[in-house]
Amino acid sequence: YSVLVFIPQHGARDGAAAGMRGGLVEFATRRRVTIAMCTVTLLLFGMGLIGTLIPMLPGIIIIAAGCIWQGVMGSRHLAWWEWTVLALLVAGGMVIDKLSGGMGAKKFGSTAAGIWGAIIGAVAGSLLFSPIVGLLFMPFLGALLAELIFARKDIMDAFRAGSGAALGMLAGLLLEFTCGLLIIAWFCSCCFLF
């Protein structure tokens, strides 16, 4: 057997080693930056999903900010049609957020006072109590009290209106959460599948 051995000259060896070290440092730095960018994106997505479940927090907007951050700063840039679909999903989520609670409340005969009572009850409940109590019971209680105190309804009408406001708000929160998941799924499929 014959063995071919390459022995570099002294100057060439130092240059190659320096070039290799420089490449490794550049690779490690690029990897840290990529990990930091993905971490920021995941934090924005997580905060956005939590924001979709807490009334008065702009969850869909936070998710959109995460998409924009990763889309602009990341290594994979989205095409114009992918941004267009993403913008339509964000707009749909914002419309769902604004209309669903009021539509459910109006269907059951709630007034504006009942809707505001449900919103205030949901915000206070999500901050003061567990998510189950805060998001299931407190919107109902807030709408019921607002209908009794401000709209001067009798107990049965206030109960029906409070139930409608609470159910409308919960349906809106679940629809907004689902829309947030759709936005994240669309963005991830654009970045990693197409």
N, C-alpha and C positions, 0 to 999 in steps of 0.2 A: 504494500500500500504506500502511496505517496501522500504526504501531508503538505498542504500549502499554508504557510504561515506568513501573515502580513505584520510586519513590524513598522509602525509609523515613525516618522522622524519626530524628534523632541518637540519642535514648534507645532507640528500638525496635531500631535496628541493633545496639547494644551488647548488649542483652538477648538478641536472636536469636543473635548470635555466641557469647555466653557459654553459651546453652542448647545450641547445636550442639557447642561444645567439650566441655561436660559430657557430652553424649550420646556423643561419640566416646571420651572417657576411660572412661566406663562400659562401652561396647562393648569397648574394648581390655582393660580389667580383667577383664570377664566372659570374654573369649576366653582370656586367660592362665590364669584359674582352670580353665576347661574343659580346656585343654591339660595343665595340671598334674594334674588328676584322671584324665584318660585315660592319662597317662604312668604314674601310680602303678598304675592298673589293668593296663596292659600289662606293667609290671615284675612285678606279682604273678602274672599269668598265665604269663609266661616262667619265673619262679622256680618256680612250681608244676609246670609241665611238666618242668623239669629235675629237680625233686624226685620226680616219679613214676618217673624212671629211676634214681634213686639210692636204694637200700634205706635204711630207717630215717628218711628225710626225709618229712615230711607234705605231699606234693605236692598231694593232693586238697584238703586243708584250706587250703593257700595259695591254690589256685584259687578255692575257695569264699569266702575272705576278699576276693579281688579282685572277685568277683561282688557280695558284700555292700557293699563300698566303693562300687562304681560304681552299684549299685542304690539305695543310700541317698543318696549325695552327688550323683549325676548328675541331669540334667534330666528323664530319662525314668524314671518309677517303675513297677516291675513289679506286675502283678495278683497276687492271692493264689494263683491256680492256677499261675501261672508260677513263683512261689517254691516251691510244693509239688513241681512236677516237678523243679526244681533241687535241692531237698532230697533227693528220691528218687535222683537221679543221684549226688549226693555220698555218700549212704548206700551205694549200690551200689558205688561206687568204693572205699569203705573196706572193705566186705566182701570185695571182690575182692583187695584188698591183704593182708588178714589170712588168707584161706583158700587162695589159689591156690598159693603156694609150698609149704605143708604138704601139700596134697592131691597135688601132683605127686611130692613126696618120698616120701610114704607109699605111693603106687602102685608105686614102684620098690623099696620095702623099706627106706627110710632110717629111722633112729632120730631122736630129738630131738637127739642130738649132731650128726648129719649136717645137720639143718636149721639148727642154730645155726652150724655150721661154714660152711655155704653163705652165711648172712647175714653173718657176720664176714668171710668171704672177699670177698663182693661189696662191702661197705663199704670194706674195706682196699684192694681192687683199684680201686674207683672213685676213691679219693683218691690212690693212689700211681702208678697206671698210666693208660694211655689208655683211653677207654671200651670199645674192642673187647676188649682184654686184661682190663680190670677187671671188666667185666660178663659176659663169655663164659667166660673161663678160670678166674678166681679163685674164683667160687662152687663150681665143680666141684672145684678143688684143696682149698678149705676143707672141703667136705663129705667128700671122700675121706680127708683127713688125720684129720678128726674121727671118722669111722667106723673107721679103722685104730687110732687111739690110744685113744679113749674107749669105743667099742662093741666093740672087739676082734674085728672081723670079718676074714675072710681077704680077700685082695686082689681077688678077683673079685666078692664080695658088696659090698665097699666101693666098688669101681668102679661097679657097678650102682646102688648107693644114692647115690653122689656124682653120677652122671649124672642120676638122678631129681631130686635136690635142686636141682641147677643148672638143669635144664630147667623144673622147677616154678617156680623163682624167676624165670627169664627170661620164662616165659609170664605170670606174675603181673605183672611189670614192664611188659610190652607191653600187657596188658589194662588195667592201671591208667593207662598213658599214653593208650590209646584212650579210656578213660572220661573222662580229663581233657580230651581234645579234644572229646568229646561235650558235656561241661559248658560249655566255652567256646563251642562252636557254638550250643548251646541259648540261652545267655545273650545272645549277640550277635544271634541271630535274634529274641529277645524284645525287645531294645532297639531294633533297627534295622529289623525287617521287620513286626512286628505293630503 
